Amino acid sequence: MGNVSEVRPSGAAQDPLIRAYLETVLAAPAFAPSPRRAKLLRYLVHRTLAGEGPQITEYGIGLDVFDKPAAFDPRLESLVRTEVSRLRQKLKDHYAGEGQADAFRIEFLPRSYVPLITIAPEVITIAPAVITIAPEVITIAPEVITIAPEVITVAPAAGPPPAVSVEVEAPRPRKRNFSAYLAALGIAAALAGGFAILRTRSTAGNQIKSLVVLPFENLSPNHENEYLADGLTEELTNVFAQWKDVRVVARTSAFQFKGKGADIREIGRKLNVDAALEGSVAKQGDRIRITAQLIGTSDGYHLWSKAYDARSEDMMAVQQEIAASIAGTAHNLDRTVPDRVATAPPTNPEALDLYLQGSYQLSRYTPDSVKKSILLFQSAGAKDPRYARAFLGIASAEFELIGLTAQPPLAGVERVRAALRKVLELDPRSADAHGLLAKIAYDYDWDWPTAEREFQLALEQGARPGIRAAYGWGLATRGRFSEAHHQCRIAQSADPLGMGPRSSQFWAYYFEHNYPQAKKTLRGLLDLNPDSIYAHALLGLIAALEKNCAESSTQFEWVARTYPMPVGKCGLAYASACRGDRARAVQYLKEAAAATKPMYTSPYQLALGYAFLHDKDKALAYLSQSAADREGQIHYLKYEPVFEELRSDPRYVALEKRVGIQP
């Protein structure tokens, strides 16, 4: 791993090295043609060198740099945020090109106006003989750092030196000597093993009880490395989610803010969290630079920050170090340390990289991307056969393909079972594996008692909010509506902007025939994702039930146009039946039924179409096929409003008993 020293300069002395370097940067092609951009960078660096970093505000920048009047309101005008964002990008371009060999680097973390001034790794490589320093030199201003003399003795390392990193939070208001501080960092960087400095504000009223990991920004020259930033975000979320007594917001909610530049206080309000972790990832070759910062959402105060230079194979170690540092910060703030649960890292670094690529493809949630994710997870498992997460990825992706009706359920579920057996062989306490086992037990084995036990076991082990939402869905299909709503509310508290908890909540309202609340829930889903096929299709279904045929047609036409899948044809059949156009409805259903591989036409959805047409025989025949295919939707039989006319038919009652809904 390479070396990095992070500098948060402050103090009365104005360091000539940094100032001289700043002027060389301002003379570079990225800055010379833009006096305003140069003025902005000079202002931010000079104020930070003077120890005034914490006092830098959007309002002050507007007045001092951009000559705004006293009435300037940064909440209404985004000039400062926009210009600092452009400045951040220009610095990135500079260091990717002309500034590659610079002795220093100036960077800005997202939503921060205090520059990070770092010493380039190659500059701080010091020959072993240089490390001998007179003891009296070692003690630097007490408020900065004190290194005991005996620490300096370093045995020669057999291999490459480990990471040397110095981490600090945004400067405290008290004065420090920056020149001495920079010298201390140089000494620390030269010492094999390094020193870690973590300073945080410690006040009784500032506790971390809830946390969100915001999407890390991809600063790599190659946009194909987006998966790395997203993967690091998800992995850190998984690590923190294992802490007890700290509520960690789910990935799906955090990613609602990706690329939007929302104010940290607004994020805190929407997600109801005390702190947010954010940062950036830049990969060039096999080198990765990661910056991370922890911010209090009540006031935007930077509680902790750090920069890392690493090789690709060091990613897991960096994740664990970030988690350990955040745990230390939480300890300083509230005197309690969250429980840390060890995770088994892959033994092969390529396995982790393939896993992160697979997770990125899975999160895109299209049939093609999910299929790509399976291949990537399989490759990760081949590289490291003891990497449980790779096999959990396979199981999750196969399940998603079934949910997208992109493959027959029975074919996919056997692959899910095989992958889960491997996961539990490697990690018997895997909460997500038990959650997926619960879904298999219910959806495909029709064994609710076993499913409920697995759900509860998964929740005891700290399963993700999606598993709790799935439990709520299962309770809704059993008619246990109050329990279903309760579980969905808990899931939504951990995933405030996620789709899963709201989707499960919808089914409870729908089965209760509470259509106003059901529609309100679906519109909330569309606020989160306007392209949700799920929300559009279900709004169309309710509209057909309510005889709002125009609305039903609008929703299903959108589905058929946006996603050329059999579900769109089935929906158009429901809307046609609503209008009384029987011939057109039958034609749509025939076209849907004729779809060939790799598409899968849901018999349950065909049954809905024939039920709308009052064709009991065909509706029951397709429901029987749905049961034979082990479709999860078959559990809707007892409360599905579309099937009211069928409910008294002996064949329907027999089917309910077959599925395990009726005793």
N, C-alpha and C positions, 0 to 999 in steps of 0.2 A: 504494500500500500504506500502511496506517496505521502509527502509531508505537506502540511498546511498550517500556517499560523494566521489566525484571524485577529485583526486589529480593529478595536473600537476606540479610536483616539480621542482624548480629551485632555484638557489641562491648559494652564496659562501659556506655556511655551508653544510656539508655532513651529513645527518641525520643518526644517528647510528641505529635507529629502522629499517629503510628501508634496510640499508646495511646488518644488522644482519639477517633480514628476507630473503633477497636475497640469502644468503649463505645456509640457510636451504632448500630453493627451489632447489638450485644447487646440494645439497646432496641427493635429492629425486631420486628414480629409473628412472624417465623419463629423468634426466639430467646427473646423475653421470657417466654413461657409455660413455658419449659423450663429451669429453673435448672441442671440437670445438663449440658445441651448448652452452655449459656453458660459453665459452669465449664470444660468440655473445651476450647472454643475459646480462652478467656482463657489457660488453662494452656499450650496449644501456641504461641500467639503470644508470650506473655511469655517463655517459655523460649528461643524462637528469637531474640527481640530481645536477650536476654542472652547470645547466642553459644553456647547449649547445644543447638542443633538436632541435631547428630550424636549427642548422648547420649540423645535421646528414644527410649524403647523401649515396646513393648506392656506389658511387665511394670511399668515405671515408671508408665505412664498408669493401669494397673489399680489400683496402690496409691495414687497421689497424687490421682487424680480420682474413682475409683469406690470407694475405701475397701476394696479387696480385702485379704485377709490375706496374710501373707508366703508362704503355700503356694500362692498363685495361680499357675496354669500357663496362659499364653496359648495354648499348643499344644493344650490340651484344651478351653478355653473361649474362644469367639469374641466375647465382649462388646466388647472394644476395637475390633476390626475392624468389627463391626456398627455401633457408635456413630459411628466416624469416617466410615464410608460414608454414614450418615444425615446427618452434619454436612456432608459434601461436597455432598449433594443439596440440603440446606437453603440452603447458600450459592448454589448454582446457581439455585434458585428466587428467592432474594432479588435477585440481580443481573438476573434476567429480569423482575422486577417493580419493587418499590419502590426497589431499589438501582441502577437503570439509570444514574442520573446521578451516582453516587458518585464522589468524587475518587480513591479507591483501590479495589482489589479484593483479597480474600483467597481463595485457592484452595488445594486439595490435589490433587496428582497422585495417580493410583492407587498404592496400597501405600506411600504416603509420609505421615509424620506431621509433616513440616516444612512450614509454610505458605509459599506463594508470595504475597508482597505486591507488587502491581503498581500502577503509576500509570496511571489511565485515559488513553487516547490524547488526549482533548480537553484534559486538564489540562496536558500537556507541550508543547502548541503555543505557541511563543514567537515574538513579532514579531522580525524580523531585527535590529532595532536593539538588542535585548536581548542579543544574542550577544556583544557586545564585553565582555570581562571582563579585569580587571587581571591581568597575568601571574602576580603572586604568589599569586593565588587559585587558579590552575589546579592547582598541585601539591598533591595531597591525600596523605594517609598513603601511603607507598611501597607498602605491601602491598596497597593497594586499587587505585589506578590513577594513572598519571601521564600528563597530556596535554601534549604539547609546545606552546609558545606559537604556533608557526607554523601549527599545525593549525587554529586557530580561524578563519582567514580563509576564508570560504565564499562562493563566487559564487552569486548568486541563481539559483534553478532556474527553467527555462522552464515546467515542468509540475508535477504533484503531487510532493511530496517522496517519495523512496524510503523503504523500511522503515528504521526506526531501532530497533535491537534491542541489548540488552545481555544476554549469556548467561553464566551462572555455574553452577558445580556446587554441591552442598551445602557449607555453610561448613566451612573447615578449623578445627581446634581453636584456632589462634592468635587473638589478640584483634584486633579492628578497631573503628574509630570509626564507628558506624552513621550518625550524622548527616552526617558528611563523605561517607560512602559514598552516601547518598541524594542529597546535593548533586551528587556526581560523576555519578550516573545522570541527574539533571536536565540537567546540562550536555551530556552525551553525547546525550541525546534531542533537544536543541535543535539539534545540529549536523547539517546535511544530510549524508547518507551514513552517519552514525553510527559507533560503534566496537563491535567485538566483543571480548569478554573471555572467554577459555576457560581455566579452571584445572582441572587434573585431577591426581589423585594419581599419581605416577610411581614405581613400584617394580618392581624387576627381576622379581619373582615374580608380577606381576599383568598378564598379557598377554591380549589379545583374539584368540583363534584361532578362536572359534566364536561365533555370534550368532543370536538369534531376534528377529524383530519380532512382538511380541504384538499382538492385535487392539486397535486404538485404540478408546477408549470414546466413544460418541455422546452428547454432552451438549446437543445441539440441542433446543429446545422442540418441534420437529416430528420425530416418530419416523421420518418418511419419509426423513430424511437419514441413516439408518443406512448407506446405500450409500457415503456420503462417508467415513465412518470406516473401513469395510471396504476401500474402494478405496485410501485412503491407505496402509493396512497392506500391501496387495498391491503397490502401486507401490514402496514403500520396500523391500520384500522383493526385488523384481525388481532394483532398483538395487544393493543389497548383494550379491545373488547373482552379480553380474558381477565382484566382487572376487576376485582370486586369493589363495590361501593363507589365506583365511578361510572356514570352513564355515558356510553360512547355512541355517538350518532352513527347510524348505518351508512355504508358507502353510497347507497342509492340517493339518500337525501343530500349528502355532501356534494355529489356530482351535479346537483341542480345548479350549483354556483360556478361550475367550470367555465372559465373564459369570460365571465360576466363582470369581473372587477367590482363586485358589490362591497359596500362598506362593512368593515368587520363588526361594527356594532349592530348593523342591520341583520347580518348573519346570526349573531348571537341572539337577537330577538326572535328571529324566525325559527331557529332550532332550539332555543332555550338552553344555551350552553354557557359555561363560565369561561372557556378558553378554546382557542382554535390553533391547530398546528398547520402550517403551510410552508411551502418552499419551492424549490426548483431542482431540476435534474438536467445536466448537460453531458452528453456522451460524445466522445470523439475517439475513434479507434477503440482500444480496450480500456480507455481512461474514462472515469465518470466523476463529475463534480456535483456534489449535492449540497444545497443550502437548506436549512430548516430553521423555523422560528416559531415560538409559542407566544401567543398574544392573548391578553385578557380582553374579553369582548365587552366588558362594561365601559372601559375607557380607552381601549386600543393600546394599552401599555405593553411593551415587549418584555416578557418575563424571562425569555431564554432564546439564544440563537447560536447557531454554529454552522461552519462550512467544512465540508469533507472533500478530500481528493482520494479516490480509490480506484482500484481495478475492478473489472466486471465481476470477478470471482469474490470480491469482498462485500457484495451487496448485503448479504445476510448479516454480516458482522456490523455493518453500518446501521441496519434496521434495529438490531439489538442495542447498539450504543445510543441511538436516539431514544428508544424506549426507556433505557436506564436513566438517561439525563432528565427526561420528563418526569420519571418517578422521583428523582432527586428534587426537582422543582416543586412537585406536589408536596413532598415532605417539608420543604422549607416554608411553604405557604400555609399548610394546615396541620403539620406535625403528624400526619398519618401517611404511611407509604402504601400505595395500592399493591395488592398481591400480584406478583409476576409469575405467570405460568410459562414454563420453558416450552419452546416450540422446536421440533426436530428439523434442523436445516438439511437441505440436500447435500450429499457428499460431492456431487459433481456440479460445478458452477453453471455448466451448460443446461443442466436440468432446471435450475431456477429461471434462467433466461427464457427457456422454452415454456415453462409454466406461466410466466408473466405475459408472454405473447398469447398463450391460450386464454388466459383470463381476460385480456383485452378483447379478443375476438368474441368470447362468450358474452361479454357485456354489451356488444352491439346488437344482439338479440334478433338476428335475421337467420333464416334457414342456412344460407351459405356460410355466414360467419360462425354459427354454432358448429357446423360440420368441420370448418377449419380448426376450431378450437379443439375438437376431439383428436384430430391428427397431431396437434401440438402437444396436448396432454399425454398422448400415447408415446410421443418421442421423449418427453420429459421422464416418463416412467421407465422407458428403455435405457435412458442414460443413468438413472438412479432407481433401481428396483425397490429401494426402501424409502422412497419419497412418497409418503402417504397422500400429500396434497395433490400430487399428479393424478392419482387414481380417483380421488374425490372429484377432481375436475372432470374426469371422464364421466363419472356417474351423473354429475350435475348437468353436463352438456347433453347427455343422452336423454335425461328427463326433459330438458328444454325442447329438444326436437319433438318429443311426444306432445308437449304442450302447444307447440306451433303446428300440430297436425302435419308435420313434415315426414313422419314415419309411423307405421302401425305400432300401437302400444306394446303388443306382446313381443315383437321383435326387439324393441328398444329396452324393455324392462329387464330382459334376461341379461343384457349387457350391463345394465345398472347394477343388478344383483352381483354379478361377477366382480365389478369394480369395487363395490362396497365390501365384499368379503375380503378383498385385498387391503382396503383401508383399515378395517377393524382388526385384521391380523397384525398390522403395523402400529395401530393406535386405537386400542379398544375403547378409549374415552372420547373418541371423536364425536362432538355434539352434532355436527352437520351430517355425519354418516348415520347416526341414530335418527335424525330427522327425516332423512330420505328413506330409511327403512320403515318409518312410520307411514310415509306416503305409499310405499309399495304394499305394506300390509293392508292398508285401507283401499287404495285404488284398484289393486290387482288381485289381492287375496281375499278381499271382502271380510277382513278379520278386524273389526273395530276394536275389540278389547286389546289385542296385541298392538294395534296402531296407537291407541291412547297411551299405553304403557311406554311405547317408544317415544312418543311426543313428550311425555312428562320427563323421561330420562334425558332426552335431548335438552330440554329447558333447564334441568338441574345442572347440566354440564356447560351451560352458557351458550346455547345455540343462538344463531342470528335471529333478528326480528322476523325474517321471512319464514322461519320454521314455526314461530309462534303464530304468525298470521295463517299458515297452513293448518295449524291446530284449530284456530278459530273457524276456518272454512269447514273443516270436518265436523265441528260441533254444530255449525249451521245446518249442514245436510242431515244431521240427526235430530233437528228440531230443538236443540238446546240453545235458543237464540240469545238469552241473557248472558250465558257463559261465553258464547261466540263474540258478542259485542265487547265483553270484558277483555278477552284475550286480544282482540284487534286493537282496542284502545292502548293496551300495554305495548303492543308491537309498534303502534304509531308514535308513541312517546319516544321510542328509540330510533324510529325512522320517520320523522315528521313529514318529509316530502317524498316518501317512497310510495311506489305503486302497490306493493304486496298487501300491506295492511288495509288500504282503502278497497282493494279488490275483494278481499275476504269480507270486509264490512258490507260491501255491496250485496253479496249473496245472502247475508243474514236479512237485510232489508227486503230483498227481492222475494225470498221464500216466505217472509211475513206478509207479502203483498203490500208493503209500504213503498209504493212507487215514487212518491215525492222525494223521500230520503234516498232511495236507490238512485234516482236521476241526479240528485244533488251530489252524491258521491262520485258518480261517473263524470260529471262536469268538473269536479275537483281533479279527477285524473287527467282530464284534457287540459286543465290549467298547467299541470305538471308536464304533460307530453301531448301536444296537439295531434301527434301522429299515431296515437295509441289505437291500433286496430281493435283491441279488446273493448275500449270504452265506446268507440263508434258503433261497433256491432251490437253491444248490449243496449245502447240507447235506441238503436233501430228495432231491437226485439221488443222493448217495452212500448215503443210507439205503435208497433203492430198490435200488441195486446190492448192498447188503449184506443185502437181504431184511428190513430193519427197517421193515416197512410202516407201523406205527403212527407212528413218528418221521417217515417220509416224508409221511404224511397231515397231521401237525401242521404241518410246515414249509410245505407247499404250500397248506394252508388259510389260513395266515397271509398268504402272498403274494397269494392270490386275494382275500382280504378287504381287504387293505391297499392293493393296487394293482390296480384293475379293468382288467387288460391281458391280452392273449392268453397271455402267458407263464404266468399263474396257471392258466389252463385246461389248458395243456399239462402243467404240474406235477401237477395233480389226476389227469390221465390216467396219469402214471407211477406215482403212488401206487395208483391203482385196479388197474393191471396187476400191481403188486407183490402186491396182495391176491388176485389171480385173478379180479377182476371185469371181464371183458373187455368186456361190453356198456357198462358205465359209462365205461370208458376210451375206447372208440370214440366215444361220445357227446361226451365232453369234447373230443376231438381234432377232431371235426366242428364243434363250436361255436367252437373256436379258429380253424379254417381259414376259417370264415364271417365273421370279423371284417372290418369295412369301414373305409375311410379315416375319420379320419386314423391309425387304428391300423395297425400292420404286424405280420402274423403270420410269425414266423421259420420257413421251411421246415426248417431244421436242427432246431429244437425239435420240430416235427411228426415228423421222421424218428426222433428219439430215442423218441418215443411208440410208433411202429409197430415199432421195434426191440425195445422192451420186450414188445410183443405177438407177437414172432417173425414179423411180416409183412414178409418181405424185400422183396417187390416194391414195396410202398408206401413202405417206408423208403428204398429206393434211388431211387425216383421223386422223393421230396422232397429227397434229397441232391443229385440232379441239378439240381433247381430252386434249391437253396441255392447251388450253384456258379454257376448262371446269374445269380442275383441278386448274386453277388460278396459273400456274407456272410463276415465275418472268421472265423466259427466253422468254416468249411469246412476250415481248416488243422488242425483237430483230428482229421481222418480217420485219420491214421497211428497215433495213440495213444489214441483215444477208447475207453474200456473197454466202453461200451454196445454198440459195433458189433463185438464179437469174433466173433459168428456170421456177420457179413457179410464178414469180412476176406478169406476165400478165394474169394469170388464174383468171377468175371472182370469183372463190371460194376463192382464196387467197386475192383478193381485199376486198371481203365481210368479211373475217376474220380480216383484218386490221381495217375495220370500226367497227366491233364488239368489238375489243379490245380497240378502241379509238385512234388508231394511225393515221388513215385517217379521215378527217372531215366527 
